[in-house]
Amino acid sequence: LFGRTPRVALDAYLEVLGDALGCCWAHVRLTVDRKAADEDPAKLHALVLAGHEQVPFANSEFALRVGQMFTFDNDPSARSDERWRVTIRQYSYAVELVSSNEEEVISWHWKPEGDEPWQEGNDIPGTESLSELDREKVRKSALTRRAHAHIATGQLVGYHLSRKHHIPTERIALEDVIRFAFEELGATPARSDWRVRLTNTREKFVAARTWPESGNSRS
Amino acid sequence: MVTVADRESASVEYLTEEQGWELLDQRAQRYLHMSGREFVERWDRGAIEDPDRPEVNRVSMLLPFVR
């Protein structure tokens, strides 16, 4: 996740991500924008699994769709081999049904888009003069900027809960989504050592990330 | 295509901006029945209804490929 140059940091990150996704499939194809390879540090970059197609798990009715946006961040005070890092700025992870309409079952989003997350119960600053309709648009936009999950599909939609709800979550690691698919949804791993491999890649992710997990805050 | 070093199971493809437009256009046509350029124009105006729905999300995550 770190490197002497943006490209080295990107290669390190792709290696870890490839390891994690390699628990799901024998071959993983990652798609990245060319400007990331050209080490354009001033830009938001995209990284998606298989062109952002859904990729079916083996022997399963479920598929995974993965998208991330990232930047290269520079820390002049860091060791020379950790001067650059890849920082995830947005993610979208979705478990979908393998069907003609690619129906979403559950998804996890985090899209802060540079704004401070709106805190429930607080007034949204700067909206006092807006109409009720516009205030509602701003409120919904703020909801999408917090880390959240959507639960969907026709089987689950009911009176109380629908895909439109933003269920608050912590920011999550992709490894947690993969583990959920294996342990809870019964998707078939591609490797027998997937637990060890996911634990290893998640540890690298946790060691490098800049945000704490609830109950696991680090100074 | 660049192969990730020392990994037998992962490969990385880097898309140029032109290839990014092809991908975005394909996805926008498939999921939203509009061109990629129309999607970007509407997105930038804030004119995409319910931008957090899956069909939009499958396209909007590709935006950095064309920026």
Contacts between the chains, C-beta under 8 A, distances in Angstrom:
chain1	res1	chain2	res2	distance
A	11	B	4	7.3
A	11	B	5	6.7
A	14	B	4	5.4
A	14	B	10	7.4
A	14	B	12	5.7
A	15	B	4	5.6
A	15	B	5	6.8
A	15	B	6	7.3
A	15	B	7	6.2
A	15	B	10	7.8
A	17	B	10	7.8
A	18	B	4	5.0
A	18	B	7	5.0
A	18	B	9	6.9
A	18	B	10	3.0
A	18	B	12	7.9
A	19	B	7	6.9
A	19	B	10	7.7
A	21	B	10	6.9
A	22	B	7	7.1
A	22	B	9	4.3
A	22	B	10	6.0
A	25	B	9	7.3
A	26	B	9	5.9
A	27	B	9	5.4
A	27	B	10	7.4
A	27	B	11	7.3
A	28	B	9	5.8
A	28	B	10	4.3
A	28	B	11	7.4
A	29	B	10	7.7
A	29	B	11	5.6
A	29	B	12	7.9
A	29	B	13	6.5
A	30	B	4	7.8
A	30	B	10	6.5
A	30	B	11	7.2
A	30	B	12	4.7
A	30	B	13	7.3
A	31	B	12	7.7
A	31	B	13	5.3
A	31	B	15	6.2
A	31	B	23	7.7
A	32	B	12	5.9
A	32	B	13	7.3
A	32	B	14	5.4
A	32	B	15	7.3
A	33	B	14	7.1
A	33	B	15	5.9
A	33	B	17	7.8
A	33	B	20	6.1
A	33	B	64	5.5
A	33	B	65	4.8
A	34	B	14	4.5
A	34	B	15	5.8
A	34	B	16	4.8
A	34	B	17	7.1
A	34	B	19	7.7
A	34	B	20	7.8
A	35	B	17	7.6
A	36	B	14	7.3
A	37	B	2	7.5
A	37	B	14	4.7
A	43	B	64	7.1
A	43	B	67	6.9
A	44	B	64	5.0
A	44	B	67	6.9
A	45	B	64	5.4
A	46	B	61	6.7
A	46	B	62	6.2
A	46	B	63	7.2
A	46	B	64	3.8
A	46	B	65	5.2
A	48	B	61	6.3
A	48	B	62	7.0
A	51	B	23	5.9
A	52	B	23	7.8
A	52	B	27	6.8
A	52	B	58	6.1
A	52	B	61	5.9
A	52	B	62	6.0
A	65	B	58	7.2
A	67	B	57	7.8
A	67	B	61	3.5
A	67	B	62	7.7
A	69	B	61	7.1
A	69	B	64	5.8
A	90	B	61	7.6
A	92	B	57	5.5
A	92	B	61	5.4
A	94	B	54	6.8
A	94	B	57	7.7
A	102	B	54	7.9
A	104	B	54	4.6
A	107	B	54	7.0
A	107	B	57	7.7
A	109	B	52	6.9
A	109	B	57	7.4
A	140	B	52	7.9
A	144	B	51	7.3
A	144	B	52	4.7
A	150	B	52	7.7
A	152	B	54	7.5
A	163	B	53	7.5
A	163	B	54	7.8
A	164	B	50	7.7
A	166	B	52	7.5
A	190	B	9	8.0
